[in-house]
Amino acid sequence: MQIKKVSCFGAGYVGGPTMAVMASKCPEQTFIVYDINEQQIQKWNSKQYPVYEENLDEYVNKTIHKNLIFTSDIDLALKDCDIAFLAVNTPSKTYGLGAESQLDISYIDSCLQSIKKYPLTKKLILVEKSTVPIKTADYINAVLQNLNICVLSNPEFLAEGTAIQDLLSPDRVIIGGPLESSKQLASLYEQWVQKDKIIFTNIYSAELSKIVANSFLAQRVSSINSISIICDKIGADVNEISQCVGSDSRIGNKFLKSSVGFGGSCLKKDLLCLIYLCESLQLDEVAQYWRQVYLLNEFQKQRFINLIISSMFNCLRNKVIVILGVTFKAKTNDTRESAALLIIKKLQEEQAILRIYDPQGKIDKLEQCQSLDGIFKGASALVILTEWEEFTKIDYVEAFNQMAKPAYCFDGRNLLQSDLMKSIGFLYYGLGRV
């Protein structure tokens, strides 16, 4: 089967960038991004993208209305379609059995119901791109059992902030399912990805690989954060520890930067999904091992909150505190599961007056400053929660001169030079630093 038309259900953080890059690399195929949310589609078509990624506009601009189409028309998405990706949101359940742990596939189910009603005229390769519970493929096959489809798993491994680069130069492409259909999907990737980076597996291995990968990354963050706690007790510097440990080629230096804790839509969600899977299989010791990774992350956030409150002598009421960053990481506009959400909530409970700034991220129903102009005037403390490069270029001497005294700096990302900040006059607190 020659692949001519590819569709994607979901025009969000995964679907939009993925299809834009695929369209640029596969000029002979047509790519349709479908979403029932017409406002979401309008944003893509008007180039007011609902997601922020570096260089995303370049790939959308060169392909849109050529071989890349954003639409809310199901007929345009499914008519003569060869491959359809499922790239809709699968958040943690908020209700019933598995609440806060199991993944909610309601949006996947909505896609399946739409496909089930549509009169397909040819074989459709249906690809799980979203993170899904293990054996979701079995459920898809059961729902669409009378249709001419083949289900594959092709999990995404995009890091927000570097998604375009991740798509252009992936470490690996995993495709799980029947080999013939898997090779047809692989023929798309092979137009720009080296063949030896494409890994064929059974479908359950592919589904599980995404959850395991993110759980391993979460584990590394919690591991280095646990070391930051030891460093605070003995006077060692966690940044130096990270350099020493990360220089070991067996370990590597990625995800070894201590912080206020991991956030975002993936690490926590996938980690909890793995824990739920272990519990459902009655693997209690394994579940406890992975749960400790989650609990350490929650502890790190609370530890940072306690540091702020205790250092300011439990007296934050009516004091102005500047919050720098609300996104869960730099180079994205995503605030989902950001540590900033809990920290802001706790500081509000202390009746502090917050001035909040982030160059890209916005939190609903929360007043935020549009720039840094005047933000430090009369403030008692500044709190860094996102590692935006912009925050390293602030004139902290001028900021200190404008602030009330004593002037506190709580660096939840270890972004600034502690010696420099202390020499300026700040009462500087990092995580795991002398």
ChimeraX attribute file (.defattr): number of C-alpha atoms within 10 A of each C-alpha:
attribute: neighborCount
match mode: 1-to-1
recipient: residues
	/A:1	8
	/A:2	8
	/A:3	15
	/A:4	14
	/A:5	19
	/A:6	26
	/A:7	26
	/A:8	27
	/A:9	24
	/A:10	25
	/A:11	29
	/A:12	20
	/A:13	19
	/A:14	23
	/A:15	24
	/A:16	26
	/A:17	24
	/A:18	24
	/A:19	29
	/A:20	28
	/A:21	22
	/A:22	24
	/A:23	26
	/A:24	21
	/A:25	19
	/A:26	20
	/A:27	14
	/A:28	12
	/A:29	18
	/A:30	20
	/A:31	29
	/A:32	30
	/A:33	29
	/A:34	28
	/A:35	23
	/A:36	15
	/A:37	12
	/A:38	13
	/A:39	12
	/A:40	20
	/A:41	25
	/A:42	16
	/A:43	15
	/A:44	22
	/A:45	17
	/A:46	8
	/A:47	13
	/A:48	13
	/A:49	18
	/A:50	17
	/A:51	19
	/A:52	20
	/A:53	19
	/A:54	14
	/A:55	14
	/A:56	20
	/A:57	16
	/A:58	12
	/A:59	20
	/A:60	23
	/A:61	15
	/A:62	15
	/A:63	21
	/A:64	19
	/A:65	11
	/A:66	13
	/A:67	20
	/A:68	27
	/A:69	23
	/A:70	26
	/A:71	22
	/A:72	20
	/A:73	14
	/A:74	15
	/A:75	13
	/A:76	16
	/A:77	23
	/A:78	24
	/A:79	15
	/A:80	16
	/A:81	23
	/A:82	21
	/A:83	24
	/A:84	25
	/A:85	23
	/A:86	23
	/A:87	28
	/A:88	25
	/A:89	21
	/A:90	20
	/A:91	20
	/A:92	21
	/A:93	17
	/A:94	13
	/A:95	11
	/A:96	8
	/A:97	9
	/A:98	17
	/A:99	13
	/A:100	17
	/A:101	22
	/A:102	26
	/A:103	23
	/A:104	20
	/A:105	20
	/A:106	14
	/A:107	17
	/A:108	21
	/A:109	14
	/A:110	12
	/A:111	18
	/A:112	18
	/A:113	13
	/A:114	11
	/A:115	18
	/A:116	15
	/A:117	9
	/A:118	14
	/A:119	11
	/A:120	16
	/A:121	12
	/A:122	13
	/A:123	15
	/A:124	20
	/A:125	21
	/A:126	25
	/A:127	24
	/A:128	27
	/A:129	23
	/A:130	23
	/A:131	29
	/A:132	25
	/A:133	21
	/A:134	19
	/A:135	13
	/A:136	19
	/A:137	22
	/A:138	13
	/A:139	11
	/A:140	18
	/A:141	16
	/A:142	10
	/A:143	15
	/A:144	17
	/A:145	12
	/A:146	9
	/A:147	17
	/A:148	12
	/A:149	18
	/A:150	20
	/A:151	25
	/A:152	26
	/A:153	29
	/A:154	29
	/A:155	23
	/A:156	22
	/A:157	21
	/A:158	18
	/A:159	16
	/A:160	24
	/A:161	18
	/A:162	16
	/A:163	25
	/A:164	21
	/A:165	16
	/A:166	17
	/A:167	24
	/A:168	15
	/A:169	13
	/A:170	17
	/A:171	12
	/A:172	17
	/A:173	21
	/A:174	24
	/A:175	28
	/A:176	23
	/A:177	22
	/A:178	15
	/A:179	14
	/A:180	11
	/A:181	20
	/A:182	23
	/A:183	16
	/A:184	16
	/A:185	20
	/A:186	20
	/A:187	16
	/A:188	17
	/A:189	20
	/A:190	16
	/A:191	13
	/A:192	14
	/A:193	20
	/A:194	13
	/A:195	14
	/A:196	9
	/A:197	15
	/A:198	18
	/A:199	14
	/A:200	19
	/A:201	19
	/A:202	15
	/A:203	24
	/A:204	18
	/A:205	17
	/A:206	23
	/A:207	28
	/A:208	19
	/A:209	19
	/A:210	20
	/A:211	23
	/A:212	16
	/A:213	15
	/A:214	19
	/A:215	25
	/A:216	16
	/A:217	17
	/A:218	24
	/A:219	22
	/A:220	18
	/A:221	23
	/A:222	28
	/A:223	18
	/A:224	22
	/A:225	26
	/A:226	19
	/A:227	18
	/A:228	25
	/A:229	18
	/A:230	15
	/A:231	19
	/A:232	16
	/A:233	11
	/A:234	11
	/A:235	11
	/A:236	17
	/A:237	18
	/A:238	27
	/A:239	19
	/A:240	12
	/A:241	18
	/A:242	20
	/A:243	14
	/A:244	11
	/A:245	16
	/A:246	17
	/A:247	12
	/A:248	10
	/A:249	8
	/A:250	8
	/A:251	10
	/A:252	13
	/A:253	15
	/A:254	11
	/A:255	18
	/A:256	22
	/A:257	21
	/A:258	28
	/A:259	27
	/A:260	29
	/A:261	25
	/A:262	26
	/A:263	22
	/A:264	18
	/A:265	18
	/A:266	24
	/A:267	22
	/A:268	21
	/A:269	25
	/A:270	27
	/A:271	26
	/A:272	25
	/A:273	25
	/A:274	25
	/A:275	24
	/A:276	23
	/A:277	19
	/A:278	17
	/A:279	15
	/A:280	12
	/A:281	10
	/A:282	11
	/A:283	13
	/A:284	12
	/A:285	11
	/A:286	14
	/A:287	19
	/A:288	14
	/A:289	11
	/A:290	20
	/A:291	16
	/A:292	13
	/A:293	22
	/A:294	22
	/A:295	11
	/A:296	18
	/A:297	25
	/A:298	17
	/A:299	16
	/A:300	23
	/A:301	20
	/A:302	18
	/A:303	14
	/A:304	21
	/A:305	19
	/A:306	15
	/A:307	17
	/A:308	21
	/A:309	15
	/A:310	12
	/A:311	13
	/A:312	16
	/A:313	9
	/A:314	12
	/A:315	13
	/A:316	21
	/A:317	13
	/A:318	12
	/A:319	18
	/A:320	22
	/A:321	24
	/A:322	23
	/A:323	24
	/A:324	24
	/A:325	25
	/A:326	29
	/A:327	29
	/A:328	26
	/A:329	24
	/A:330	22
	/A:331	20
	/A:332	21
	/A:333	22
	/A:334	24
	/A:335	22
	/A:336	17
	/A:337	18
	/A:338	22
	/A:339	27
	/A:340	27
	/A:341	17
	/A:342	15
	/A:343	22
	/A:344	17
	/A:345	11
	/A:346	16
	/A:347	18
	/A:348	14
	/A:349	11
	/A:350	16
	/A:351	15
	/A:352	17
	/A:353	17
	/A:354	21
	/A:355	18
	/A:356	24
	/A:357	20
	/A:358	24
	/A:359	20
	/A:360	18
	/A:361	21
	/A:362	18
	/A:363	17
	/A:364	8
	/A:365	6
	/A:366	7
	/A:367	12
	/A:368	17
	/A:369	16
	/A:370	12
	/A:371	11
	/A:372	16
	/A:373	8
	/A:374	11
	/A:375	21
	/A:376	22
	/A:377	16
	/A:378	18
	/A:379	24
	/A:380	23
	/A:381	27
	/A:382	26
	/A:383	21
	/A:384	23
	/A:385	29
	/A:386	27
	/A:387	22
	/A:388	21
	/A:389	11
	/A:390	11
	/A:391	18
	/A:392	12
	/A:393	9
	/A:394	11
	/A:395	9
	/A:396	17
	/A:397	14
	/A:398	12
	/A:399	18
	/A:400	25
	/A:401	15
	/A:402	17
	/A:403	21
	/A:404	16
	/A:405	15
	/A:406	13
	/A:407	20
	/A:408	25
	/A:409	23
	/A:410	23
	/A:411	24
	/A:412	25
	/A:413	20
	/A:414	23
	/A:415	17
	/A:416	18
	/A:417	12
	/A:418	18
	/A:419	11
	/A:420	13
	/A:421	18
	/A:422	14
	/A:423	11
	/A:424	15
	/A:425	16
	/A:426	23
	/A:427	17
	/A:428	21
	/A:429	22
	/A:430	26
	/A:431	26
	/A:432	26
	/A:433	20
	/A:434	15
